[in-house]
Amino acid sequence: MFGLVNKGLEDMVCSQYGEATWTEIKSKAEVQIEAFISMDAYPDEITYRLVDATSAVIKMPTTDVLEAFGKYWLLFTAAEGFGSLMAMAGDNFPEFLQNLDNLHARMGLSFPELQPPSFLCSHLETASLKLHYYSERPGLTPMVVGMLKGLGEKFDTDVNIQLTASKAQGSDHQELSIAHKPKCPFKQFLHQNNN
Ligand code: HEM
């Protein structure tokens, strides 16, 4: 994956546990790269090894590390200058989810080797939808859940997420059924009209 992803994990660990912990994680993962370069592509295996080592060193289940990272990713990418990309993707939670492929396609303009996931929305109702997540990469659904929870916070929206079909059960993708409700519809209205 692109160095940006590994840098995001590093940033999360360093901000919460300090640089010494990150050094320990890299050593446990047998990653000798001194500094990741955002725009360089690294083998996926490096990211998986770093996530596993983070889980072992901070004593947190891998799924929780991935979920925390998913939430952190939204703050990190905004701080790294991708805030306008996020802003273009939508003014509310369901709209944003329908633009995830557009967001990654725009990202692909700067990162030509990007291998982004793909997301499709179906069963769009006022307060619920199904999000279909397609990826060649295994095991990253908790990261998606973290991102969805982070988006819920960003849009002041309560979200409830259930995994309703998965590759483990024979499907060709992950299906998440999501209920969403703005915490304060009036605030949401103001947010939409101020941006
Ligand atoms: C401005 C915000 C975002 C940026 C800049 C961004 C960019 C990226 C980049 C660079 C990768 C690595 C792909 C590669 O190395 O080939 C990636 C992967 C990924 N992105 Fe995004 N992304 C953003 C928001 C989101 C959101 C909101 C979601 C979902 C709710 C999402 C879901 C994913 C997932 C699940 C992956 C892991 C790769 C996979 O599943 O195959 N991203 N994204």
py3Dmol code that shows the C-alpha trace and the ligand (Angstrom):
import py3Dmol

protein = """\
ATOM      1  CA  MET A   1       0.000   0.000   0.000  1.00  0.00           C
ATOM      2  CA  PHE A   2       1.023   3.582  -0.383  1.00  0.00           C
ATOM      3  CA  GLY A   3       3.417   4.976   2.217  1.00  0.00           C
ATOM      4  CA  LEU A   4       0.648   7.362   3.270  1.00  0.00           C
ATOM      5  CA  VAL A   5      -1.151   4.410   4.894  1.00  0.00           C
ATOM      6  CA  ASN A   6       1.922   3.231   6.830  1.00  0.00           C
ATOM      7  CA  LYS A   7       2.651   6.818   7.836  1.00  0.00           C
ATOM      8  CA  GLY A   8      -0.909   7.100   9.128  1.00  0.00           C
ATOM      9  CA  LEU A   9      -0.413   4.066  11.351  1.00  0.00           C
ATOM     10  CA  GLU A  10       2.914   5.459  12.555  1.00  0.00           C
ATOM     11  CA  ASP A  11       1.284   8.810  13.323  1.00  0.00           C
ATOM     12  CA  MET A  12      -1.519   7.170  15.287  1.00  0.00           C
ATOM     13  CA  VAL A  13       0.876   5.045  17.368  1.00  0.00           C
ATOM     14  CA  CYS A  14       3.334   7.897  17.994  1.00  0.00           C
ATOM     15  CA  SER A  15       0.609  10.339  19.027  1.00  0.00           C
ATOM     16  CA  GLN A  16      -0.912   7.871  21.479  1.00  0.00           C
ATOM     17  CA  TYR A  17       2.027   5.740  22.683  1.00  0.00           C
ATOM     18  CA  GLY A  18       5.180   7.665  21.737  1.00  0.00           C
ATOM     19  CA  GLU A  19       7.982   7.130  19.260  1.00  0.00           C
ATOM     20  CA  ALA A  20       9.758   4.438  21.310  1.00  0.00           C
ATOM     21  CA  THR A  21       6.686   2.210  20.935  1.00  0.00           C
ATOM     22  CA  TRP A  22       6.695   2.728  17.156  1.00  0.00           C
ATOM     23  CA  THR A  23      10.404   1.793  17.044  1.00  0.00           C
ATOM     24  CA  GLU A  24       9.579  -1.391  18.981  1.00  0.00           C
ATOM     25  CA  ILE A  25       6.713  -2.151  16.572  1.00  0.00           C
ATOM     26  CA  LYS A  26       8.912  -1.718  13.495  1.00  0.00           C
ATOM     27  CA  SER A  27      11.564  -3.951  15.008  1.00  0.00           C
ATOM     28  CA  LYS A  28       8.988  -6.652  15.878  1.00  0.00           C
ATOM     29  CA  ALA A  29       7.572  -6.405  12.337  1.00  0.00           C
ATOM     30  CA  GLU A  30      11.121  -6.638  10.947  1.00  0.00           C
ATOM     31  CA  VAL A  31      10.591  -3.465   8.952  1.00  0.00           C
ATOM     32  CA  GLN A  32      13.866  -1.655   8.403  1.00  0.00           C
ATOM     33  CA  ILE A  33      12.476   1.317   6.453  1.00  0.00           C
ATOM     34  CA  GLU A  34      13.557   4.473   8.274  1.00  0.00           C
ATOM     35  CA  ALA A  35      10.821   6.800   6.967  1.00  0.00           C
ATOM     36  CA  PHE A  36       7.874   5.951   4.709  1.00  0.00           C
ATOM     37  CA  ILE A  37       7.331   8.165   1.684  1.00  0.00           C
ATOM     38  CA  SER A  38       3.631   8.989   1.194  1.00  0.00           C
ATOM     39  CA  MET A  39       3.674   8.749  -2.595  1.00  0.00           C
ATOM     40  CA  ASP A  40       5.685   5.494  -2.804  1.00  0.00           C
ATOM     41  CA  ALA A  41       3.952   2.124  -3.043  1.00  0.00           C
ATOM     42  CA  TYR A  42       5.134  -0.538  -0.563  1.00  0.00           C
ATOM     43  CA  PRO A  43       4.190  -4.232  -0.494  1.00  0.00           C
ATOM     44  CA  ASP A  44       0.883  -4.791   1.349  1.00  0.00           C
ATOM     45  CA  GLU A  45       2.679  -7.334   3.501  1.00  0.00           C
ATOM     46  CA  ILE A  46       4.556  -4.500   5.256  1.00  0.00           C
ATOM     47  CA  THR A  47       1.301  -2.866   6.333  1.00  0.00           C
ATOM     48  CA  TYR A  48      -0.114  -6.194   7.579  1.00  0.00           C
ATOM     49  CA  ARG A  49       3.104  -6.938   9.521  1.00  0.00           C
ATOM     50  CA  LEU A  50       3.012  -3.472  11.114  1.00  0.00           C
ATOM     51  CA  VAL A  51      -0.647  -3.903  12.121  1.00  0.00           C
ATOM     52  CA  ASP A  52       0.080  -7.332  13.647  1.00  0.00           C
ATOM     53  CA  ALA A  53       3.125  -6.004  15.513  1.00  0.00           C
ATOM     54  CA  THR A  54       1.114  -2.999  16.769  1.00  0.00           C
ATOM     55  CA  SER A  55      -1.485  -5.408  18.109  1.00  0.00           C
ATOM     56  CA  ALA A  56       1.197  -7.458  19.909  1.00  0.00           C
ATOM     57  CA  VAL A  57       3.108  -4.477  21.340  1.00  0.00           C
ATOM     58  CA  ILE A  58       0.162  -2.395  22.576  1.00  0.00           C
ATOM     59  CA  LYS A  59      -1.757  -5.559  23.536  1.00  0.00           C
ATOM     60  CA  MET A  60      -4.901  -4.767  21.581  1.00  0.00           C
ATOM     61  CA  PRO A  61      -6.721  -7.204  19.248  1.00  0.00           C
ATOM     62  CA  THR A  62      -5.850  -6.693  15.566  1.00  0.00           C
ATOM     63  CA  THR A  63      -9.465  -5.883  14.726  1.00  0.00           C
ATOM     64  CA  ASP A  64      -9.451  -3.080  17.347  1.00  0.00           C
ATOM     65  CA  VAL A  65      -6.165  -1.701  15.968  1.00  0.00           C
ATOM     66  CA  LEU A  66      -7.680  -1.631  12.472  1.00  0.00           C
ATOM     67  CA  GLU A  67     -10.884  -0.012  13.687  1.00  0.00           C
ATOM     68  CA  ALA A  68      -8.950   2.666  15.613  1.00  0.00           C
ATOM     69  CA  PHE A  69      -6.795   3.239  12.550  1.00  0.00           C
ATOM     70  CA  GLY A  70      -9.872   3.614  10.330  1.00  0.00           C
ATOM     71  CA  LYS A  71     -11.170   6.375  12.603  1.00  0.00           C
ATOM     72  CA  TYR A  72      -7.759   8.025  12.812  1.00  0.00           C
ATOM     73  CA  TRP A  73      -7.351   7.905   9.003  1.00  0.00           C
ATOM     74  CA  LEU A  74      -9.967  10.635   8.505  1.00  0.00           C
ATOM     75  CA  LEU A  75      -8.109  13.038  10.823  1.00  0.00           C
ATOM     76  CA  PHE A  76      -4.732  12.056   9.413  1.00  0.00           C
ATOM     77  CA  THR A  77      -5.620  12.487   5.727  1.00  0.00           C
ATOM     78  CA  ALA A  78      -7.238  15.863   6.500  1.00  0.00           C
ATOM     79  CA  ALA A  79      -4.016  16.962   8.260  1.00  0.00           C
ATOM     80  CA  GLU A  80      -1.952  15.682   5.317  1.00  0.00           C
ATOM     81  CA  GLY A  81      -3.760  17.978   2.895  1.00  0.00           C
ATOM     82  CA  PHE A  82      -6.585  15.774   1.630  1.00  0.00           C
ATOM     83  CA  GLY A  83      -9.293  17.716   3.457  1.00  0.00           C
ATOM     84  CA  SER A  84     -10.635  19.260   0.244  1.00  0.00           C
ATOM     85  CA  LEU A  85     -10.989  15.767  -1.247  1.00  0.00           C
ATOM     86  CA  MET A  86     -13.111  14.839   1.754  1.00  0.00           C
ATOM     87  CA  ALA A  87     -15.129  18.050   1.473  1.00  0.00           C
ATOM     88  CA  MET A  88     -15.929  17.288  -2.177  1.00  0.00           C
ATOM     89  CA  ALA A  89     -17.214  13.826  -1.312  1.00  0.00           C
ATOM     90  CA  GLY A  90     -20.386  15.011   0.356  1.00  0.00           C
ATOM     91  CA  ASP A  91     -22.219  17.063   2.938  1.00  0.00           C
ATOM     92  CA  ASN A  92     -23.844  14.249   4.824  1.00  0.00           C
ATOM     93  CA  PHE A  93     -23.175  10.627   5.766  1.00  0.00           C
ATOM     94  CA  PRO A  94     -25.160   8.787   3.029  1.00  0.00           C
ATOM     95  CA  GLU A  95     -24.034  11.165   0.292  1.00  0.00           C
ATOM     96  CA  PHE A  96     -20.410  10.706   1.309  1.00  0.00           C
ATOM     97  CA  LEU A  97     -20.702   6.906   1.130  1.00  0.00           C
ATOM     98  CA  GLN A  98     -22.065   7.137  -2.405  1.00  0.00           C
ATOM     99  CA  ASN A  99     -18.962   9.095  -3.413  1.00  0.00           C
ATOM    100  CA  LEU A 100     -16.268   6.804  -1.984  1.00  0.00           C
ATOM    101  CA  ASP A 101     -15.283   5.487  -5.420  1.00  0.00           C
ATOM    102  CA  ASN A 102     -15.111   9.055  -6.777  1.00  0.00           C
ATOM    103  CA  LEU A 103     -12.932  10.052  -3.825  1.00  0.00           C
ATOM    104  CA  HIS A 104     -10.480   7.219  -4.473  1.00  0.00           C
ATOM    105  CA  ALA A 105     -10.590   7.870  -8.243  1.00  0.00           C
ATOM    106  CA  ARG A 106      -9.534  11.481  -7.602  1.00  0.00           C
ATOM    107  CA  MET A 107      -6.821  10.151  -5.319  1.00  0.00           C
ATOM    108  CA  GLY A 108      -5.720   7.934  -8.213  1.00  0.00           C
ATOM    109  CA  LEU A 109      -4.912  11.066 -10.215  1.00  0.00           C
ATOM    110  CA  SER A 110      -2.025  11.797  -7.810  1.00  0.00           C
ATOM    111  CA  PHE A 111      -1.280   8.123  -7.045  1.00  0.00           C
ATOM    112  CA  PRO A 112      -1.458   6.349 -10.419  1.00  0.00           C
ATOM    113  CA  GLU A 113      -0.601   2.933  -8.957  1.00  0.00           C
ATOM    114  CA  LEU A 114      -3.434   3.170  -6.422  1.00  0.00           C
ATOM    115  CA  GLN A 115      -5.335  -0.083  -5.925  1.00  0.00           C
ATOM    116  CA  PRO A 116      -8.352   1.310  -4.131  1.00  0.00           C
ATOM    117  CA  PRO A 117     -11.239  -0.695  -2.745  1.00  0.00           C
ATOM    118  CA  SER A 118     -14.645  -0.233  -4.335  1.00  0.00           C
ATOM    119  CA  PHE A 119     -17.870   0.672  -2.545  1.00  0.00           C
ATOM    120  CA  LEU A 120     -21.436   0.486  -3.789  1.00  0.00           C
ATOM    121  CA  CYS A 121     -24.566   1.633  -1.968  1.00  0.00           C
ATOM    122  CA  SER A 122     -27.908  -0.155  -2.335  1.00  0.00           C
ATOM    123  CA  HIS A 123     -31.267  -0.245  -0.509  1.00  0.00           C
ATOM    124  CA  LEU A 124     -31.045   3.517   0.001  1.00  0.00           C
ATOM    125  CA  GLU A 125     -33.759   4.536   2.454  1.00  0.00           C
ATOM    126  CA  THR A 126     -34.071   7.736   4.494  1.00  0.00           C
ATOM    127  CA  ALA A 127     -32.308   6.273   7.518  1.00  0.00           C
ATOM    128  CA  SER A 128     -30.562   3.161   6.243  1.00  0.00           C
ATOM    129  CA  LEU A 129     -28.555   1.676   3.390  1.00  0.00           C
ATOM    130  CA  LYS A 130     -26.412  -1.275   2.464  1.00  0.00           C
ATOM    131  CA  LEU A 131     -22.751  -0.606   1.750  1.00  0.00           C
ATOM    132  CA  HIS A 132     -21.021  -3.193  -0.438  1.00  0.00           C
ATOM    133  CA  TYR A 133     -17.252  -3.279   0.056  1.00  0.00           C
ATOM    134  CA  TYR A 134     -15.101  -4.940  -2.637  1.00  0.00           C
ATOM    135  CA  SER A 135     -11.367  -5.446  -2.164  1.00  0.00           C
ATOM    136  CA  GLU A 136      -8.633  -7.865  -3.111  1.00  0.00           C
ATOM    137  CA  ARG A 137      -7.147  -7.303   0.334  1.00  0.00           C
ATOM    138  CA  PRO A 138      -8.304  -9.563   3.134  1.00  0.00           C
ATOM    139  CA  GLY A 139      -9.176  -8.650   6.703  1.00  0.00           C
ATOM    140  CA  LEU A 140      -9.660  -4.893   6.446  1.00  0.00           C
ATOM    141  CA  THR A 141     -13.397  -4.717   7.229  1.00  0.00           C
ATOM    142  CA  PRO A 142     -12.730  -3.464  10.806  1.00  0.00           C
ATOM    143  CA  MET A 143     -10.850  -0.542   9.243  1.00  0.00           C
ATOM    144  CA  VAL A 144     -13.940   0.246   7.154  1.00  0.00           C
ATOM    145  CA  VAL A 145     -16.071   0.072  10.316  1.00  0.00           C
ATOM    146  CA  GLY A 146     -13.684   2.538  12.015  1.00  0.00           C
ATOM    147  CA  MET A 147     -13.896   4.888   9.047  1.00  0.00           C
ATOM    148  CA  LEU A 148     -17.700   4.694   9.054  1.00  0.00           C
ATOM    149  CA  LYS A 149     -17.799   5.495  12.775  1.00  0.00           C
ATOM    150  CA  GLY A 150     -15.392   8.394  12.158  1.00  0.00           C
ATOM    151  CA  LEU A 151     -17.636   9.654   9.356  1.00  0.00           C
ATOM    152  CA  GLY A 152     -20.605   9.382  11.725  1.00  0.00           C
ATOM    153  CA  GLU A 153     -18.756  11.708  14.126  1.00  0.00           C
ATOM    154  CA  LYS A 154     -17.746  14.051  11.318  1.00  0.00           C
ATOM    155  CA  PHE A 155     -21.373  14.413  10.200  1.00  0.00           C
ATOM    156  CA  ASP A 156     -22.848  14.397  13.725  1.00  0.00           C
ATOM    157  CA  THR A 157     -24.745  11.256  12.848  1.00  0.00           C
ATOM    158  CA  ASP A 158     -25.477   8.155  14.932  1.00  0.00           C
ATOM    159  CA  VAL A 159     -24.507   5.071  12.948  1.00  0.00           C
ATOM    160  CA  ASN A 160     -25.225   1.432  13.598  1.00  0.00           C
ATOM    161  CA  ILE A 161     -23.280  -1.038  11.473  1.00  0.00           C
ATOM    162  CA  GLN A 162     -23.952  -4.751  10.978  1.00  0.00           C
ATOM    163  CA  LEU A 163     -21.963  -7.108   8.753  1.00  0.00           C
ATOM    164  CA  THR A 164     -24.751  -8.885   6.852  1.00  0.00           C
ATOM    165  CA  ALA A 165     -22.762 -10.858   4.245  1.00  0.00           C
ATOM    166  CA  SER A 166     -19.080 -11.671   4.004  1.00  0.00           C
ATOM    167  CA  LYS A 167     -16.445 -13.489   1.993  1.00  0.00           C
ATOM    168  CA  ALA A 168     -16.096 -15.862   4.952  1.00  0.00           C
ATOM    169  CA  GLN A 169     -19.733 -16.883   4.325  1.00  0.00           C
ATOM    170  CA  GLY A 170     -19.179 -17.354   0.585  1.00  0.00           C
ATOM    171  CA  SER A 171     -20.105 -13.915  -0.736  1.00  0.00           C
ATOM    172  CA  ASP A 172     -17.717 -12.226  -3.190  1.00  0.00           C
ATOM    173  CA  HIS A 173     -17.653  -9.066  -1.038  1.00  0.00           C
ATOM    174  CA  GLN A 174     -18.506  -7.659   2.369  1.00  0.00           C
ATOM    175  CA  GLU A 175     -21.985  -6.239   2.889  1.00  0.00           C
ATOM    176  CA  LEU A 176     -22.595  -3.797   5.727  1.00  0.00           C
ATOM    177  CA  SER A 177     -26.123  -2.803   6.672  1.00  0.00           C
ATOM    178  CA  ILE A 178     -26.044   0.673   8.142  1.00  0.00           C
ATOM    179  CA  ALA A 179     -28.675   2.635  10.051  1.00  0.00           C
ATOM    180  CA  HIS A 180     -27.888   6.344  10.249  1.00  0.00           C
ATOM    181  CA  LYS A 181     -29.620   9.227  11.982  1.00  0.00           C
ATOM    182  CA  PRO A 182     -28.395  12.822  12.302  1.00  0.00           C
ATOM    183  CA  LYS A 183     -28.022  13.713  15.988  1.00  0.00           C
ATOM    184  CA  CYS A 184     -29.468  17.135  15.312  1.00  0.00           C
ATOM    185  CA  PRO A 185     -31.104  17.628  11.882  1.00  0.00           C
ATOM    186  CA  PHE A 186     -31.087  21.426  12.306  1.00  0.00           C
ATOM    187  CA  LYS A 187     -27.292  21.467  12.934  1.00  0.00           C
ATOM    188  CA  GLN A 188     -26.851  19.299   9.854  1.00  0.00           C
ATOM    189  CA  PHE A 189     -28.860  21.789   7.817  1.00  0.00           C
ATOM    190  CA  LEU A 190     -26.575  24.618   9.016  1.00  0.00           C
ATOM    191  CA  HIS A 191     -23.466  22.533   8.244  1.00  0.00           C
ATOM    192  CA  GLN A 192     -24.661  21.901   4.686  1.00  0.00           C
ATOM    193  CA  ASN A 193     -25.419  25.542   4.089  1.00  0.00           C
ATOM    194  CA  ASN A 194     -22.154  26.880   5.516  1.00  0.00           C
ATOM    195  CA  ASN A 195     -19.843  24.830   3.279  1.00  0.00           C
TER     196      ASN A 195
END
"""
ligand_1 = """\
43
HEM
C -9.621 11.855 2.074
C -9.920 10.647 2.513
C -9.270 9.382 1.956
C -8.097 9.233 1.279
C -7.085 10.293 0.934
C -7.961 7.810 0.990
C -6.888 7.251 0.341
C -6.583 5.905 0.344
C -5.302 5.330 -0.035
C -4.076 6.112 -0.494
C -5.404 4.003 0.152
C -4.302 2.947 -0.136
C -4.593 2.210 -1.428
C -3.325 1.668 -2.056
O -2.240 1.842 -1.498
O -3.386 1.067 -3.163
C -6.723 3.734 0.638
C -7.173 2.502 0.970
C -8.396 2.267 1.532
N -9.438 3.152 1.654
Fe -9.321 5.124 1.355
N -9.054 7.145 1.455
C -9.868 8.060 2.072
C -11.079 7.820 2.676
C -11.638 6.573 2.792
C -12.912 6.313 3.398
C -13.830 7.386 4.013
C -13.119 4.953 3.320
C -14.276 4.111 3.781
C -15.281 4.480 4.503
C -11.940 4.377 2.696
C -11.707 3.035 2.534
C -10.483 2.490 2.229
C -10.104 1.106 2.488
C -10.969 0.043 3.119
C -8.785 0.962 2.052
C -7.876 -0.278 2.171
C -7.581 -0.930 0.883
C -8.540 -2.033 0.489
O -9.562 -2.271 1.170
O -8.276 -2.687 -0.545
N -11.089 5.394 2.373
N -7.438 4.910 0.723
"""
view = py3Dmol.view(width=600, height=400)
view.addModel(protein, "pdb")
view.setStyle({"model": 0}, {"cartoon": {"style": "trace"}})
view.addModel(ligand_1, "xyz")
view.setStyle({"model": 1}, {"stick": {}})
view.zoomTo()
view.show()
